[in-house]
Amino acid sequence: MPTRNVVPFSPRSQAPAPRLARAIIVVALVCYGTMTVLNVVRTRPETTQLVICIGLVLAVFGVQLAVSSPQARRWPTGWKALVLGVQAVLTFAPLVWFGTNWGSMEGPLAASILLTLPARWAWPVYGLLIAFIPVYNLMAGATIDLVLYFTIAGILTGLVIYGLTRLTDLVHEVHATREELARMAVTQERLRFARDLHDLLGYSLSAITLKGELIQRLISSRPDKAREETASVLRVARQALADVRLVSSGYRDMSLSEEAESAGTVLAAADIRADVTVECGRLHPVVDTVLATALREGVTNILRHSGVRVCTIKAELDEETVRLGLTNDHPHEQADVFSARAGGGSGLDNLRCRFAAIGGGLTAGLQGDGRFHLEVWAPIRPQNHENELLVLEPAAPERSAVA
């Protein structure tokens, strides 16, 4: 499997910065406001009239800047209505003083209507406001060319401010989404680490505990055998140490047949008779790994309960499905452990996630024969190849069978 490359999050390389998008809106509003002031200046107004004009322009575009902020989309309805009313007064009242020189100042109000009203009302009201521009200018005695100019300018101003505002909103949403995805990726990696730590080390540590107890019993009566088991414990411990190092970056493909052979050896060391039958041939690496993981989890739980005396492990093909079953004859303690928490504990939860990712499933519990059955199944070919990373992590150096 190829290793995963972690690409550092770089907002500048992925999307325009929200500050840049906001700055573009500010520049656009300043330009529109300046154009309005210039329309008044060309008529040679008195100083008082010019000051009033500048103050009104600042007020109109100040309100527009607030309406164009991302927070404005979360304002309550009453607050939106109040701001829209204030902007309407600031738009229409100056017509009394400046007449046609007020130009196309209906444009910012048109943008605010599109941004604040529900869609079913926004566009009709926007259309009525645009229709007002030529009607008013004709009644005010403007020439046809000015009427067309003010109408087109009003339409363009409204759409440009609306479009830039929505673009800024989208930039903020993109950045918020990327941050959320980054947090989700970190959470997913933590879950992977915990899952892999449980699946890799649970089996090895159980084997070390079991063999340690065996050595303690043999050390006085059969020292030679105790020395052999000590060497075996050292091998398992070294492998567990290597597994810890691998967990941080993932571990390699696992083999069901190798895990079955290892499980038979470890169970025999625990005085558990193991009937192991693996008749499924060569499997897809993803399926092979997830089945081997299930076998390891099942054997780990069996090793934790010394009452088990006979264990059956069977893997076979059933048309387009691979089935693996583990059965033991002393299920009472084990069944209590599996039912102690809803859903069966982290081990079974991990397995359910792995099998669900490839279109398989899992059942566990007491059957009518009084024995405990753990059965898992998976399709020969995983159904969701994009989910393979849920069950297969990047390749790592070869590891020997435990035991």
C-alpha positions as CSV (number, residue, x, y, z in Angstrom):
1,M,0.0,0.0,0.0
2,P,1.3,3.5,-0.7
3,T,2.1,5.7,2.2
4,R,-0.1,8.7,2.9
5,N,1.3,12.2,2.4
6,V,0.1,14.8,4.8
7,V,-0.3,18.1,3.0
8,P,0.0,21.1,5.5
9,F,-3.0,23.3,5.5
10,S,-2.2,26.5,3.6
11,P,-5.2,28.8,3.3
12,R,-3.4,31.1,0.9
13,S,-2.7,28.3,-1.5
14,Q,-6.2,26.9,-1.5
15,A,-8.7,29.8,-1.5
16,P,-8.8,33.6,-1.3
17,A,-8.4,34.8,2.2
18,P,-11.5,36.1,3.9
19,R,-9.7,39.4,4.6
20,L,-9.0,39.8,0.9
21,A,-12.6,39.1,-0.1
22,R,-13.8,41.6,2.5
23,A,-11.3,44.2,1.3
24,I,-12.7,43.9,-2.2
25,I,-16.2,44.7,-1.0
26,V,-14.9,47.8,0.9
27,V,-13.1,49.0,-2.2
28,A,-16.1,48.5,-4.4
29,L,-18.4,50.4,-1.9
30,V,-15.9,53.3,-1.7
31,C,-15.8,53.5,-5.5
32,Y,-19.6,53.6,-5.7
33,G,-19.8,56.2,-3.0
34,T,-17.2,58.4,-4.7
35,M,-19.1,58.2,-7.9
36,T,-22.2,59.5,-6.2
37,V,-20.3,62.4,-4.6
38,L,-18.8,63.3,-8.0
39,N,-22.3,63.4,-9.5
40,V,-23.2,66.1,-6.9
41,V,-19.9,67.9,-7.2
42,R,-20.3,68.5,-11.0
43,T,-23.4,70.6,-10.3
44,R,-21.3,73.1,-8.2
45,P,-23.3,72.7,-4.9
46,E,-22.9,74.9,-1.9
47,T,-20.5,73.8,0.8
48,T,-23.3,72.8,3.2
49,Q,-25.0,70.8,0.5
50,L,-21.8,69.0,-0.3
51,V,-21.1,68.2,3.3
52,I,-24.6,66.8,3.7
53,C,-24.1,64.7,0.6
54,I,-20.9,63.2,1.8
55,G,-22.4,62.5,5.2
56,L,-25.4,60.7,3.6
57,V,-23.1,58.7,1.3
58,L,-21.0,57.6,4.2
59,A,-24.2,56.6,6.1
60,V,-25.6,54.6,3.2
61,F,-22.5,52.7,2.5
62,G,-21.7,52.2,6.2
63,V,-25.1,50.5,6.5
64,Q,-24.4,48.6,3.3
65,L,-21.0,47.4,4.7
66,A,-22.7,46.1,7.8
67,V,-25.4,44.3,5.7
68,S,-22.6,42.8,3.6
69,S,-20.8,41.3,6.6
70,P,-21.0,37.5,7.1
71,Q,-22.6,38.0,10.5
72,A,-25.5,39.8,8.9
73,R,-26.9,36.5,7.6
74,R,-27.4,35.5,11.2
75,W,-29.3,38.6,12.3
76,P,-32.8,38.1,13.7
77,T,-35.7,39.1,11.4
78,G,-36.6,42.2,13.4
79,W,-33.0,43.5,13.2
80,K,-32.9,42.9,9.4
81,A,-36.1,44.7,8.9
82,L,-34.9,47.7,11.0
83,V,-31.6,48.0,9.1
84,L,-33.4,47.7,5.7
85,G,-35.8,50.4,6.7
86,V,-33.0,52.7,7.8
87,Q,-31.2,52.1,4.5
88,A,-34.5,52.8,2.5
89,V,-34.9,56.2,4.3
90,L,-31.2,57.0,3.6
91,T,-31.8,56.1,-0.1
92,F,-35.0,57.9,-0.9
93,A,-34.9,61.0,1.5
94,P,-31.9,62.6,-0.3
95,L,-33.9,62.6,-3.6
96,V,-35.8,65.6,-2.1
97,W,-32.5,67.6,-2.0
98,F,-30.4,66.3,-4.8
99,G,-32.9,65.0,-7.3
100,T,-31.4,63.2,-10.2
101,N,-27.9,64.1,-9.0
102,W,-28.4,61.4,-6.3
103,G,-27.7,59.1,-9.2
104,S,-28.2,55.3,-8.9
105,M,-28.1,55.2,-5.1
106,E,-31.0,52.7,-5.2
107,G,-28.3,50.1,-6.2
108,P,-27.0,49.4,-2.6
109,L,-30.6,49.2,-1.3
110,A,-31.3,46.6,-4.1
111,A,-28.3,44.6,-2.9
112,S,-29.5,44.7,0.7
113,I,-33.0,43.5,-0.4
114,L,-31.4,40.5,-2.1
115,L,-29.2,39.8,1.0
116,T,-31.8,40.2,3.8
117,L,-35.2,39.1,2.4
118,P,-36.3,35.5,1.7
119,A,-35.7,34.4,-1.9
120,R,-39.4,34.3,-2.8
121,W,-39.7,38.0,-1.8
122,A,-36.2,39.3,-2.6
123,W,-36.2,39.1,-6.3
124,P,-39.7,40.6,-6.9
125,V,-39.0,43.5,-4.5
126,Y,-35.6,43.9,-6.3
127,G,-37.5,44.2,-9.6
128,L,-39.9,46.8,-8.3
129,L,-37.0,48.9,-7.0
130,I,-35.2,48.7,-10.3
131,A,-38.4,49.7,-12.1
132,F,-38.7,52.7,-9.8
133,I,-35.4,54.2,-11.1
134,P,-36.5,55.0,-14.7
135,V,-40.0,56.0,-13.6
136,Y,-38.6,58.5,-11.1
137,N,-36.0,60.0,-13.4
138,L,-38.5,60.4,-16.2
139,M,-40.8,62.2,-13.9
140,A,-37.9,64.4,-12.6
141,G,-37.2,65.5,-16.2
142,A,-34.0,63.5,-16.9
143,T,-33.1,62.9,-20.5
144,I,-33.4,59.4,-21.9
145,D,-29.7,58.8,-21.9
146,L,-29.5,59.6,-18.2
147,V,-32.5,57.4,-17.5
148,L,-30.8,54.5,-19.2
149,Y,-27.5,55.3,-17.4
150,F,-29.1,55.4,-13.9
151,T,-31.2,52.3,-14.5
152,I,-28.3,50.2,-15.8
153,A,-26.1,51.6,-13.0
154,G,-28.7,50.6,-10.4
155,I,-29.0,47.1,-11.7
156,L,-25.2,46.7,-11.9
157,T,-24.6,48.1,-8.5
158,G,-27.1,45.9,-6.8
159,L,-25.9,42.7,-8.5
160,V,-22.2,43.5,-8.0
161,I,-22.5,44.2,-4.3
162,Y,-24.8,41.2,-3.9
163,G,-22.4,38.9,-5.8
164,L,-19.3,40.1,-4.0
165,T,-21.1,39.7,-0.6
166,R,-22.1,36.1,-1.5
167,L,-18.6,35.4,-2.7
168,T,-17.2,36.6,0.7
169,D,-19.7,34.4,2.5
170,L,-18.6,31.4,0.4
171,V,-15.0,32.1,1.2
172,H,-15.8,32.2,4.9
173,E,-17.7,28.9,4.5
174,V,-14.9,27.3,2.6
175,H,-12.4,28.2,5.3
176,A,-14.7,27.1,8.1
177,T,-15.3,23.8,6.3
178,R,-11.6,23.3,5.8
179,E,-11.0,23.9,9.5
180,E,-13.7,21.4,10.4
181,L,-12.3,18.8,8.0
182,A,-8.9,19.3,9.6
183,R,-10.4,18.7,13.0
184,M,-12.2,15.7,11.7
185,A,-9.0,14.3,10.2
186,V,-7.2,14.7,13.6
187,T,-10.1,13.0,15.3
188,Q,-10.1,10.2,12.7
189,E,-6.3,9.7,13.2
190,R,-6.7,9.5,16.9
191,L,-9.4,6.9,16.5
192,R,-7.2,5.0,14.1
193,F,-4.3,5.1,16.6
194,A,-6.5,3.8,19.4
195,R,-8.0,1.1,17.2
196,D,-4.7,-0.1,15.9
197,L,-3.1,0.0,19.4
198,H,-6.0,-2.2,20.7
199,D,-5.9,-4.6,17.7
200,L,-2.1,-5.0,17.5
201,L,-1.1,-5.0,21.2
202,G,-4.1,-6.8,22.8
203,Y,-3.1,-10.1,21.3
204,S,0.6,-9.8,22.0
205,L,0.1,-8.7,25.6
206,S,-2.4,-11.5,26.3
207,A,0.1,-14.0,24.9
208,I,2.9,-12.5,27.1
209,T,0.7,-12.8,30.2
210,L,-0.3,-16.3,29.3
211,K,3.2,-17.5,28.7
212,G,4.4,-15.7,31.8
213,E,1.9,-17.7,33.9
214,L,3.0,-20.9,32.1
215,I,6.7,-20.1,32.9
216,Q,5.8,-19.6,36.6
217,R,4.2,-23.1,36.7
218,L,7.1,-24.7,34.9
219,I,10.1,-23.0,36.5
220,S,10.4,-25.5,39.4
221,S,9.3,-28.7,37.8
222,R,10.5,-28.3,34.2
223,P,13.2,-25.7,34.0
224,D,14.3,-26.6,30.4
225,K,10.7,-26.1,29.2
226,A,10.5,-22.8,31.2
227,R,13.7,-21.5,29.4
228,E,12.1,-22.3,26.0
229,E,9.0,-20.4,26.9
230,T,11.1,-17.5,28.2
231,A,12.7,-17.2,24.8
232,S,9.2,-17.3,23.3
233,V,8.1,-14.5,25.6
234,L,11.1,-12.4,24.6
235,R,10.2,-12.8,20.9
236,V,6.6,-11.8,21.6
237,A,7.8,-8.8,23.7
238,R,10.1,-7.6,20.9
239,Q,7.4,-7.9,18.4
240,A,5.0,-5.9,20.7
241,L,7.7,-3.2,20.9
242,A,7.9,-3.1,17.1
243,D,4.2,-3.0,16.9
244,V,4.1,0.1,19.1
245,R,6.5,1.8,16.7
246,L,4.4,0.9,13.7
247,V,1.1,2.2,15.2
248,S,2.1,5.8,14.7
249,S,2.3,5.3,10.9
250,G,0.0,2.3,10.4
251,Y,0.8,-1.4,9.9
252,R,1.1,-3.8,7.0
253,D,-1.3,-6.2,5.3
254,M,-2.1,-9.1,7.6
255,S,-2.7,-12.7,6.6
256,L,-5.6,-14.8,7.8
257,S,-3.7,-18.0,7.3
258,E,-0.7,-16.8,9.3
259,E,-2.8,-15.5,12.1
260,A,-4.7,-18.8,12.2
261,E,-1.5,-20.7,12.5
262,S,-0.2,-18.4,15.2
263,A,-3.6,-18.6,17.1
264,G,-3.4,-22.4,17.1
265,T,0.1,-22.3,18.7
266,V,-0.9,-19.8,21.4
267,L,-4.1,-21.5,22.2
268,A,-2.3,-24.8,22.5
269,A,0.2,-23.2,25.0
270,A,-2.8,-22.2,27.1
271,D,-4.1,-25.9,27.1
272,I,-6.9,-25.0,24.8
273,R,-7.7,-27.5,22.1
274,A,-8.0,-25.6,18.9
275,D,-9.6,-27.0,15.7
276,V,-8.3,-24.6,13.0
277,T,-9.7,-24.9,9.4
278,V,-8.9,-22.2,6.9
279,E,-10.2,-23.1,3.4
280,C,-10.7,-19.8,1.6
281,G,-7.6,-19.6,-0.5
282,R,-5.9,-16.3,-1.5
283,L,-7.9,-13.3,-0.6
284,H,-8.0,-9.6,-1.5
285,P,-5.4,-7.8,0.8
286,V,-8.1,-5.7,2.4
287,V,-10.4,-8.7,3.1
288,D,-7.4,-10.8,4.3
289,T,-6.4,-8.0,6.7
290,V,-9.8,-7.4,8.2
291,L,-10.5,-11.1,8.7
292,A,-7.0,-11.6,10.3
293,T,-7.8,-8.6,12.6
294,A,-11.1,-10.3,13.6
295,L,-9.4,-13.6,14.3
296,R,-6.8,-11.8,16.5
297,E,-9.5,-10.0,18.4
298,G,-11.5,-13.2,19.0
299,V,-8.4,-15.1,20.2
300,T,-7.4,-12.3,22.4
301,N,-10.7,-12.4,24.2
302,I,-10.5,-16.2,24.5
303,L,-7.1,-16.0,26.1
304,R,-8.5,-13.6,28.8
305,H,-10.8,-16.4,30.0
306,S,-9.1,-19.5,31.2
307,G,-12.3,-21.5,31.4
308,V,-12.2,-22.1,27.7
309,R,-11.1,-25.7,26.8
310,V,-12.1,-26.2,23.2
311,C,-12.1,-23.6,20.5
312,T,-13.1,-24.0,16.8
313,I,-11.8,-21.6,14.2
314,K,-13.2,-22.0,10.7
315,A,-12.9,-19.9,7.6
316,E,-14.5,-20.8,4.3
317,L,-15.9,-19.4,1.1
318,D,-19.7,-19.1,0.7
319,E,-20.3,-18.2,-3.0
320,E,-19.1,-14.5,-3.1
321,T,-18.6,-14.2,0.6
322,V,-15.8,-15.2,3.0
323,R,-17.0,-16.3,6.4
324,L,-14.9,-16.7,9.6
325,G,-16.3,-18.2,12.7
326,L,-14.9,-18.7,16.2
327,T,-16.7,-20.9,18.7
328,N,-15.7,-21.8,22.3
329,D,-17.2,-24.1,24.9
330,H,-17.0,-21.9,28.0
331,P,-18.7,-18.7,27.1
332,H,-20.2,-17.5,30.4
333,E,-17.4,-15.1,31.5
334,Q,-16.8,-14.0,28.0
335,A,-20.5,-13.3,27.3
336,D,-20.6,-11.2,30.4
337,V,-17.7,-9.1,29.2
338,F,-19.2,-8.7,25.7
339,S,-22.5,-7.6,27.1
340,A,-21.0,-5.3,29.8
341,R,-21.4,-2.4,27.5
342,A,-23.9,-1.7,24.8
343,G,-22.5,-2.8,21.5
344,G,-19.9,-5.1,23.0
345,G,-16.9,-2.9,23.8
346,S,-14.2,-1.2,21.8
347,G,-12.9,-4.4,20.2
348,L,-16.1,-5.4,18.6
349,D,-16.9,-1.8,17.7
350,N,-13.6,-1.6,15.9
351,L,-14.4,-4.8,14.0
352,R,-17.9,-3.6,13.1
353,C,-16.4,-0.4,11.6
354,R,-13.8,-2.3,9.6
355,F,-16.3,-4.8,8.2
356,A,-19.0,-2.2,7.5
357,A,-16.4,-0.2,5.5
358,I,-16.0,-3.1,3.0
359,G,-19.6,-4.3,2.9
360,G,-19.3,-7.1,5.6
361,G,-20.8,-7.7,9.0
362,L,-20.4,-9.2,12.4
363,T,-22.4,-11.2,14.9
364,A,-21.4,-12.3,18.4
365,G,-23.2,-14.0,21.3
366,L,-24.5,-17.2,22.9
367,Q,-26.2,-19.6,20.5
368,G,-28.8,-22.3,21.2
369,D,-26.0,-24.9,21.8
370,G,-24.8,-23.0,24.8
371,R,-21.5,-22.0,23.1
372,F,-20.2,-18.6,22.3
373,H,-20.1,-17.8,18.6
374,L,-18.3,-15.0,16.9
375,E,-18.9,-14.8,13.2
376,V,-17.8,-12.3,10.6
377,W,-18.2,-12.1,6.9
378,A,-17.0,-10.0,4.0
379,P,-17.3,-10.0,0.2
380,I,-14.5,-11.5,-1.8
381,R,-13.9,-8.0,-3.3
382,P,-14.4,-5.1,-0.9
383,Q,-17.4,-3.0,-2.1
384,N,-16.0,0.4,-1.2
385,H,-12.4,0.7,-2.3
386,E,-12.3,4.3,-1.2
387,N,-12.8,3.1,2.4
388,E,-9.8,0.7,2.3
389,L,-7.8,3.1,4.6
390,L,-10.4,2.2,7.3
391,V,-9.1,-1.3,7.4
392,L,-5.6,-1.1,5.8
393,E,-3.0,1.3,6.9
394,P,0.3,2.1,5.0
395,A,2.8,-0.7,4.5
396,A,5.3,-1.5,7.1
397,P,8.2,-4.0,7.4
398,E,7.3,-7.7,7.5
399,R,6.4,-9.1,10.9
400,S,6.6,-12.7,12.0
401,A,3.8,-14.7,13.5
402,V,3.4,-14.2,17.2
403,A,4.4,-17.2,19.3
